[in-house]
Amino acid sequence: MIQDMTKGSPLKLILLFSIPILIGNVFQQLYHLADIFIVGRLLGETALAAVGSSAPIFFTFLIIAFSFTGGLTAITAQRFGAKDYDGLRSSVTHSIRASFVLGVILTLTLIIILKPLLKLLNVPESIFNDSYNFIMILGLSLILIIFSNLLFGFIRALGDSKSPLYFLVLTTFLNIIFNYAFIKYLKLGVIGSALGTFLAIFISVILCLVYIKRK
């Protein structure tokens, strides 16, 4: 629901706006913990080590992406607060273009440096291929992750912090379901975990786009 954050009690507005964001941060942590738990339970210690060894690399790319989109959507929020709707549309358009360029750059960078980086981190040969395949599939989902975070930021910029929380909750549960199904029933191993995450994010982005179009 769109809300004008320039009207009403500042303290009340800030509290009501920030609580869903805090809860969303908890679900983001659960999102990653679920991957680790399912892989560890269903595939064992070796697969868990493969996933764990690749985590720092991927999180580094995520921090860059989230910081970038956070800065872009701050501009959108300023335009909305100032009731500069032409500026708001321009901000959204340029943010989408800039995010797409960033996504392409980060993805290509990851593809180029991944193997040398894993070797630099002394990832053991026994888990090297699993680590490489896992993070490579997640790397191909970077553009989706960037756009999902950007879309959530657009919604928050219009004063609605609850809807992004609902999408985060949905993505978390879809991730758990897909990870479990791909690993236990389709026998895809570590790759199944990465594919499950990719599919959960993809569905979340599509639903978020439909929501934005309708609202």
Sine and cosine of phi, psi and omega as CSV:
sin_phi,cos_phi,sin_psi,cos_psi,sin_omega,cos_omega
0.00,0.00,0.81,-0.58,0.00,-1.00
-0.94,0.35,0.71,-0.71,-0.03,-1.00
-0.65,-0.76,0.71,-0.70,0.04,-1.00
-0.99,0.15,0.94,-0.34,-0.06,-1.00
-0.99,0.17,0.00,1.00,0.01,-1.00
-1.00,-0.05,-0.02,1.00,-0.02,-1.00
-0.85,-0.53,0.69,-0.73,0.02,-1.00
0.96,-0.30,-0.08,-1.00,-0.01,-1.00
-0.94,0.34,0.86,-0.50,-0.02,-1.00
-0.84,0.55,-0.70,0.72,-0.04,-1.00
-0.89,0.46,-0.71,0.70,0.00,-1.00
-0.90,0.44,-0.69,0.73,0.00,-1.00
-0.88,0.48,-0.70,0.72,-0.02,-1.00
-0.90,0.43,-0.69,0.73,-0.01,-1.00
-0.90,0.43,-0.74,0.67,-0.02,-1.00
-0.91,0.42,-0.51,0.86,-0.01,-1.00
-0.98,0.19,-0.61,0.79,-0.13,-0.99
-0.99,0.15,-0.49,0.87,-0.05,-1.00
-0.86,0.52,-0.75,0.67,0.06,-1.00
-0.87,0.49,-0.54,0.84,0.02,-1.00
-0.92,0.39,-0.67,0.74,0.03,-1.00
-0.89,0.45,-0.69,0.72,0.04,-1.00
-0.90,0.44,-0.63,0.78,0.03,-1.00
-0.88,0.48,-0.61,0.79,0.04,-1.00
-0.89,0.45,-0.59,0.81,0.05,-1.00
-0.90,0.44,-0.69,0.72,0.00,-1.00
-0.92,0.39,-0.53,0.85,0.07,-1.00
-0.90,0.44,-0.60,0.80,0.06,-1.00
-0.93,0.36,-0.66,0.75,0.04,-1.00
-0.88,0.47,-0.56,0.83,0.01,-1.00
-0.83,0.56,-0.74,0.67,-0.02,-1.00
-0.98,0.21,-0.58,0.82,0.04,-1.00
-0.90,0.43,-0.57,0.82,0.01,-1.00
-0.89,0.45,-0.66,0.75,0.05,-1.00
-0.85,0.53,-0.75,0.67,-0.03,-1.00
-0.89,0.45,-0.69,0.72,-0.04,-1.00
-0.90,0.43,-0.72,0.69,-0.05,-1.00
-0.92,0.40,-0.71,0.71,0.02,-1.00
-0.88,0.47,-0.70,0.72,0.00,-1.00
-0.90,0.44,-0.65,0.76,-0.03,-1.00
-0.96,0.29,-0.65,0.76,-0.13,-0.99
-1.00,-0.06,-0.46,0.89,-0.11,-0.99
-0.90,-0.43,-0.29,0.96,0.07,-1.00
0.99,-0.11,-0.09,-1.00,-0.16,-0.99
-0.93,0.36,-0.60,0.80,-0.05,-1.00
-0.90,0.43,-0.72,0.70,0.02,-1.00
-0.91,0.42,-0.62,0.79,0.03,-1.00
-0.89,0.45,-0.63,0.78,0.04,-1.00
-0.91,0.42,-0.60,0.80,0.02,-1.00
-0.90,0.43,-0.68,0.73,0.02,-1.00
-0.93,0.38,-0.68,0.73,-0.03,-1.00
-0.91,0.41,-0.58,0.81,-0.04,-1.00
-0.94,0.35,-0.41,0.91,-0.02,-1.00
-1.00,-0.04,-0.24,0.97,-0.08,-1.00
-0.85,0.52,-0.73,0.68,-0.03,-1.00
-0.86,0.51,-0.59,0.81,0.00,-1.00
-0.90,0.43,-0.76,0.65,-0.07,-1.00
-0.92,0.39,-0.63,0.78,0.00,-1.00
-0.90,0.43,-0.53,0.85,0.06,-1.00
-0.88,0.47,-0.70,0.72,0.04,-1.00
-0.91,0.41,-0.60,0.80,0.01,-1.00
-0.90,0.43,-0.66,0.75,0.00,-1.00
-0.87,0.49,-0.68,0.73,0.04,-1.00
-0.87,0.49,-0.73,0.69,-0.04,-1.00
-0.90,0.44,-0.73,0.69,-0.05,-1.00
-0.92,0.38,-0.61,0.79,0.03,-1.00
-0.91,0.42,-0.65,0.76,-0.02,-1.00
-0.90,0.43,-0.78,0.63,-0.03,-1.00
-0.93,0.37,-0.52,0.85,0.06,-1.00
-0.88,0.47,-0.65,0.76,0.05,-1.00
-0.92,0.40,-0.63,0.78,0.00,-1.00
-0.91,0.42,-0.71,0.71,-0.07,-1.00
-0.96,0.28,-0.34,0.94,0.11,-0.99
-0.90,0.44,-0.61,0.80,0.05,-1.00
-0.91,0.41,-0.66,0.75,0.04,-1.00
-0.87,0.50,-0.68,0.74,0.02,-1.00
-0.89,0.45,-0.64,0.77,0.04,-1.00
-0.89,0.46,-0.67,0.74,0.00,-1.00
-0.91,0.42,-0.64,0.77,0.01,-1.00
-0.92,0.39,-0.68,0.73,0.02,-1.00
-0.89,0.45,-0.54,0.84,0.01,-1.00
-1.00,0.10,-0.01,1.00,-0.05,-1.00
0.85,0.52,0.52,0.86,0.07,-1.00
-1.00,-0.07,0.99,0.13,-0.15,-0.99
-0.96,0.29,-0.50,0.86,0.12,-0.99
-0.91,0.42,-0.68,0.73,0.05,-1.00
-0.91,0.42,-0.57,0.82,0.03,-1.00
-0.90,0.44,-0.73,0.68,0.01,-1.00
-0.88,0.47,-0.67,0.75,0.02,-1.00
-0.89,0.45,-0.64,0.76,0.01,-1.00
-0.89,0.46,-0.69,0.73,0.00,-1.00
-0.89,0.45,-0.72,0.70,-0.02,-1.00
-0.87,0.49,-0.76,0.65,-0.03,-1.00
-0.93,0.36,-0.53,0.85,0.02,-1.00
-0.92,0.40,-0.65,0.76,0.02,-1.00
-0.90,0.44,-0.70,0.71,0.00,-1.00
-0.89,0.45,-0.72,0.69,-0.03,-1.00
-0.90,0.43,-0.62,0.78,0.00,-1.00
-0.92,0.38,-0.61,0.80,0.04,-1.00
-0.90,0.44,-0.70,0.71,0.02,-1.00
-0.88,0.48,-0.70,0.71,0.02,-1.00
-0.87,0.49,-0.69,0.73,-0.01,-1.00
-0.86,0.50,-0.68,0.73,0.02,-1.00
-0.90,0.43,-0.71,0.71,-0.02,-1.00
-0.89,0.46,-0.73,0.69,-0.02,-1.00
-0.90,0.43,-0.65,0.76,0.00,-1.00
-0.90,0.44,-0.73,0.68,0.01,-1.00
-0.90,0.44,-0.63,0.78,0.03,-1.00
-0.88,0.47,-0.70,0.71,0.00,-1.00
-0.89,0.46,-0.68,0.73,0.01,-1.00
-0.87,0.49,-0.64,0.77,-0.08,-1.00
-0.96,0.28,-0.67,0.74,-0.16,-0.99
-0.99,-0.15,-0.09,1.00,-0.18,-0.98
-0.87,0.49,-0.80,0.60,-0.04,-1.00
-0.88,0.48,-0.76,0.65,0.05,-1.00
-0.87,0.50,-0.58,0.82,-0.03,-1.00
-0.93,0.36,-0.66,0.75,0.05,-1.00
-0.89,0.45,-0.61,0.79,0.05,-1.00
-0.93,0.37,-0.62,0.78,0.04,-1.00
-0.89,0.46,-0.56,0.83,0.01,-1.00
-0.99,0.13,0.05,1.00,0.04,-1.00
0.86,0.52,0.67,0.75,0.08,-1.00
-0.93,0.38,0.81,-0.59,-0.05,-1.00
-0.87,0.50,0.51,-0.86,-0.01,-1.00
-0.86,0.50,-0.52,0.86,-0.06,-1.00
-0.91,0.42,-0.41,0.91,-0.02,-1.00
-0.85,-0.52,0.08,1.00,-0.10,-0.99
-0.86,0.51,-0.76,0.65,-0.06,-1.00
-0.90,0.44,-0.66,0.75,0.02,-1.00
-0.90,0.43,-0.67,0.75,0.02,-1.00
-0.89,0.45,-0.70,0.71,-0.02,-1.00
-0.89,0.45,-0.75,0.66,-0.03,-1.00
-0.90,0.44,-0.63,0.77,-0.03,-1.00
-0.89,0.45,-0.79,0.62,-0.07,-1.00
-0.96,0.27,-0.44,0.90,0.03,-1.00
-0.92,0.40,-0.67,0.74,0.04,-1.00
-0.91,0.41,-0.68,0.74,0.06,-1.00
-0.89,0.45,-0.59,0.81,0.02,-1.00
-0.89,0.46,-0.58,0.81,0.03,-1.00
-0.94,0.34,-0.26,0.97,0.05,-1.00
-1.00,-0.09,0.07,1.00,-0.05,-1.00
-0.85,0.52,-0.68,0.74,-0.01,-1.00
-0.88,0.47,-0.65,0.76,0.04,-1.00
-0.89,0.45,-0.68,0.73,0.00,-1.00
-0.90,0.44,-0.68,0.74,0.02,-1.00
-0.87,0.49,-0.71,0.71,-0.03,-1.00
-0.94,0.34,-0.58,0.82,0.05,-1.00
-0.90,0.44,-0.68,0.73,0.03,-1.00
-0.92,0.40,-0.60,0.80,0.04,-1.00
-0.91,0.42,-0.69,0.72,0.01,-1.00
-0.90,0.44,-0.67,0.74,0.07,-1.00
-0.86,0.50,-0.64,0.77,0.01,-1.00
-0.91,0.42,-0.63,0.78,0.05,-1.00
-0.87,0.49,-0.69,0.72,-0.02,-1.00
-0.91,0.42,-0.68,0.73,0.03,-1.00
-0.90,0.43,-0.56,0.83,-0.01,-1.00
-0.88,0.47,-0.41,0.91,0.03,-1.00
-1.00,-0.08,0.26,0.96,0.11,-0.99
1.00,0.02,0.15,0.99,-0.04,-1.00
-0.93,-0.37,0.98,-0.21,0.02,-1.00
-0.98,-0.18,-0.10,0.99,-0.02,-1.00
-0.98,0.18,-0.68,0.74,-0.05,-1.00
-0.86,0.51,-0.71,0.70,0.07,-1.00
-0.85,0.52,-0.56,0.83,0.06,-1.00
-0.89,0.46,-0.70,0.72,0.01,-1.00
-0.87,0.49,-0.65,0.76,0.02,-1.00
-0.92,0.38,-0.59,0.81,0.06,-1.00
-0.90,0.43,-0.68,0.73,0.03,-1.00
-0.88,0.48,-0.72,0.69,0.02,-1.00
-0.87,0.49,-0.71,0.70,-0.01,-1.00
-0.88,0.47,-0.64,0.77,0.01,-1.00
-0.88,0.48,-0.74,0.68,-0.01,-1.00
-0.93,0.37,-0.64,0.77,0.05,-1.00
-0.89,0.46,-0.64,0.77,0.02,-1.00
-0.87,0.49,-0.69,0.72,0.02,-1.00
-0.89,0.45,-0.73,0.69,-0.03,-1.00
-0.89,0.46,-0.75,0.66,-0.04,-1.00
-0.91,0.41,-0.68,0.74,0.02,-1.00
-0.86,0.51,-0.74,0.68,-0.03,-1.00
-0.89,0.45,-0.71,0.70,-0.04,-1.00
-0.92,0.39,-0.70,0.72,-0.06,-1.00
-0.93,0.37,-0.56,0.83,-0.02,-1.00
-0.99,0.12,-0.75,0.66,-0.11,-0.99
-0.97,0.23,-0.68,0.73,-0.13,-0.99
-0.99,-0.17,-0.60,0.80,0.01,-1.00
-1.00,-0.02,-0.15,0.99,0.08,-1.00
0.83,0.56,0.69,0.72,-0.04,-1.00
-1.00,-0.03,-0.05,1.00,0.04,-1.00
0.91,0.42,-0.56,-0.83,-0.03,-1.00
-0.87,0.49,-0.58,0.82,0.02,-1.00
-0.87,0.50,-0.58,0.82,0.02,-1.00
-0.88,0.48,-0.60,0.80,0.04,-1.00
-0.90,0.43,-0.70,0.71,0.01,-1.00
-0.91,0.40,-0.65,0.76,0.02,-1.00
-0.91,0.41,-0.62,0.79,0.04,-1.00
-0.89,0.47,-0.67,0.74,0.05,-1.00
-0.90,0.43,-0.70,0.72,0.02,-1.00
-0.85,0.53,-0.74,0.67,-0.05,-1.00
-0.92,0.40,-0.64,0.77,0.01,-1.00
-0.89,0.46,-0.68,0.73,0.01,-1.00
-0.92,0.39,-0.65,0.76,-0.01,-1.00
-0.86,0.50,-0.73,0.68,0.01,-1.00
-0.89,0.45,-0.65,0.76,0.01,-1.00
-0.88,0.48,-0.67,0.74,0.00,-1.00
-0.90,0.44,-0.70,0.72,0.00,-1.00
-0.88,0.48,-0.73,0.68,-0.01,-1.00
-0.91,0.42,-0.60,0.80,0.02,-1.00
-0.91,0.42,-0.64,0.76,0.05,-1.00
-0.89,0.45,-0.66,0.75,0.03,-1.00
-0.89,0.45,-0.67,0.74,0.00,-1.00
-0.88,0.47,-0.72,0.69,-0.01,-1.00
-0.89,0.45,-0.67,0.74,-0.01,-1.00
-0.88,0.47,-0.64,0.77,-0.06,-1.00
-0.98,0.20,-0.57,0.82,-0.10,-0.99
-1.00,-0.03,0.00,0.00,0.00,0.00
